[in-house]
Structures are given as structure tokens and as C-alpha cells.
Amino acid sequence: MEFANWLSILFISTTIATVGLFFLATKKHLSSLILILVLGLIQGVLAWHGFFMDFKAMPPRVAFLLPPAILIMVYTFYSASGKRFINQVDLKMMTLLSVFRVPVEIVLLYLFLSGLLPESMTFGGRNFDIISGLSAPLIFCFAFKNGKINKKLLLVWNVVSFALLIQVVATALISIPSPIQLQAFDKPAIGVLQFPFVWLPGIIVPIVAFTHLVSIQKLRKLLNN
């Protein structure tokens, strides 16, 4: 299906901006950028050729999107090199990165209007993730003030924002057509399996989840010191 050019451009621009700010937040860690670009290239090529649109395949093709990112995150949190990587990330940049959740929600809305997503995945349904994007600039201003960090405020915001993200991811997983689909929808979540929107579950969601998990870990350590 052909998508409106402006919607694809908006999403591609949002993906590039998210990856770019994440690169800055990691103090320009080149290895992480290369890994993201390689994953994004593979996902993009597969989506372009309709790989994720085979809803009868086992295991479900969506299993090739989130699990690799989850494995990478687990390795990062438990390996010595990963811990060194986490120690250098910038909490300010990690917080600002959530701003890009606003254009993502706009994209989801138009995918729903195009019949490619259930309404529950938009802010008109059960997706409240846009709150994190809208509040990110305010949290940035209040949490990083006068050279100090409001650790409790930032920790609460990260926990709530991560919970909102998990909620919409769970909704997406049960609404993607597959042999083990858990819930039927009049408009199943097929939009996020097509190019370029496949980068939402493949790239943007893992990056945002990682920023929250890293921030939560760092802030807990700061509060305990």
C-alpha cells in the first residue's frame, strides 16, 4: 500500500533524529551507532520485500524485530564493556530523546486512519505514551536546574514513561496478525510491519526503552549514594 509521502518523511526524519540524539547521549559511541545502523538496514530491506507480512509463518516474523534488541540490552547491562558504556551516557540527552515520541504518535494516528492499526494503539485509544513526549521538555527544565539533578522527579518520570511504553508495546504484540495472535481487531497492527514504519518496533522502541532503563539504574545509584 502506498503511504502519503509526508507521513513517511516525518517518520524517517523522526527515526534519524532519535538515532542521532541517542548517539550524542552516548558521547558519540561509534560502535553502538554502527550496530543500530546495521540492524536498521536489515530490518528496512526485509520490510521492503514484505518479509514481516507473512502472518502464517512460524515463528511469527515479528520475532525478528524486538528479541534481537532485547538480547543486546541484556548483554549491555550485564557485560563489563556494557556497564562502562552505561556509565558514560548523558542523562540530559536521554531525557530529551522522549520528545520524539510526539511525532511517533502522530504517525500512529494516521496509520490508524489508513486502516493499518487498531485505535487502541493511538492516543485516541489506550495509548498514553504521548504524555511522555509532551512532558519531556518540562521534566528536562525542572529536573536539571541550576546545575543540580532532581533525582526523585526524574526517577518517577522515567518509571512512569517506561510503563506507558510497555503498555503500548503489549497492545501492539497482541494485535499483530500471526498464528498465535492473542486478540482480534478490525484493524490489526500491520502498519508497523511495513517500510519505513518497521523501524518503530525495530529501532525507536528499543532505544527509548533503553534510555529509561539506563536512566532508572543511574538514578537509583545516585539516590543510594
ChimeraX attribute file (.defattr): number of C-alpha atoms within 10 A of each C-alpha:
attribute: neighborCount
match mode: 1-to-1
recipient: residues
	/A:1	7
	/A:2	5
	/A:3	13
	/A:4	10
	/A:5	8
	/A:6	9
	/A:7	18
	/A:8	16
	/A:9	12
	/A:10	14
	/A:11	21
	/A:12	17
	/A:13	14
	/A:14	21
	/A:15	21
	/A:16	12
	/A:17	14
	/A:18	21
	/A:19	20
	/A:20	14
	/A:21	17
	/A:22	24
	/A:23	19
	/A:24	15
	/A:25	21
	/A:26	20
	/A:27	14
	/A:28	14
	/A:29	15
	/A:30	11
	/A:31	10
	/A:32	15
	/A:33	17
	/A:34	11
	/A:35	12
	/A:36	18
	/A:37	14
	/A:38	12
	/A:39	17
	/A:40	20
	/A:41	13
	/A:42	12
	/A:43	23
	/A:44	21
	/A:45	13
	/A:46	17
	/A:47	20
	/A:48	15
	/A:49	11
	/A:50	13
	/A:51	17
	/A:52	23
	/A:53	20
	/A:54	13
	/A:55	18
	/A:56	12
	/A:57	13
	/A:58	11
	/A:59	12
	/A:60	18
	/A:61	17
	/A:62	23
	/A:63	12
	/A:64	13
	/A:65	21
	/A:66	14
	/A:67	13
	/A:68	13
	/A:69	20
	/A:70	14
	/A:71	10
	/A:72	13
	/A:73	19
	/A:74	11
	/A:75	14
	/A:76	17
	/A:77	18
	/A:78	10
	/A:79	12
	/A:80	11
	/A:81	11
	/A:82	15
	/A:83	14
	/A:84	12
	/A:85	16
	/A:86	19
	/A:87	12
	/A:88	12
	/A:89	22
	/A:90	17
	/A:91	22
	/A:92	16
	/A:93	18
	/A:94	23
	/A:95	25
	/A:96	21
	/A:97	23
	/A:98	25
	/A:99	19
	/A:100	23
	/A:101	23
	/A:102	17
	/A:103	18
	/A:104	21
	/A:105	19
	/A:106	17
	/A:107	20
	/A:108	26
	/A:109	21
	/A:110	17
	/A:111	23
	/A:112	21
	/A:113	13
	/A:114	14
	/A:115	16
	/A:116	21
	/A:117	25
	/A:118	25
	/A:119	22
	/A:120	18
	/A:121	25
	/A:122	23
	/A:123	17
	/A:124	10
	/A:125	11
	/A:126	14
	/A:127	20
	/A:128	19
	/A:129	25
	/A:130	23
	/A:131	17
	/A:132	23
	/A:133	22
	/A:134	15
	/A:135	16
	/A:136	22
	/A:137	16
	/A:138	12
	/A:139	19
	/A:140	19
	/A:141	12
	/A:142	14
	/A:143	21
	/A:144	16
	/A:145	10
	/A:146	8
	/A:147	6
	/A:148	9
	/A:149	17
	/A:150	14
	/A:151	17
	/A:152	14
	/A:153	12
	/A:154	20
	/A:155	20
	/A:156	13
	/A:157	20
	/A:158	24
	/A:159	15
	/A:160	15
	/A:161	24
	/A:162	20
	/A:163	15
	/A:164	18
	/A:165	21
	/A:166	15
	/A:167	16
	/A:168	18
	/A:169	16
	/A:170	11
	/A:171	18
	/A:172	20
	/A:173	17
	/A:174	17
	/A:175	23
	/A:176	27
	/A:177	24
	/A:178	19
	/A:179	12
	/A:180	13
	/A:181	14
	/A:182	13
	/A:183	12
	/A:184	12
	/A:185	15
	/A:186	11
	/A:187	19
	/A:188	20
	/A:189	23
	/A:190	22
	/A:191	25
	/A:192	22
	/A:193	27
	/A:194	21
	/A:195	20
	/A:196	22
	/A:197	25
	/A:198	23
	/A:199	24
	/A:200	20
	/A:201	19
	/A:202	24
	/A:203	22
	/A:204	22
	/A:205	18
	/A:206	20
	/A:207	22
	/A:208	21
	/A:209	20
	/A:210	20
	/A:211	25
	/A:212	24
	/A:213	17
	/A:214	20
	/A:215	23
	/A:216	21
	/A:217	15
	/A:218	17
	/A:219	21
	/A:220	13
	/A:221	10
	/A:222	12
	/A:223	10
	/A:224	6
	/A:225	6
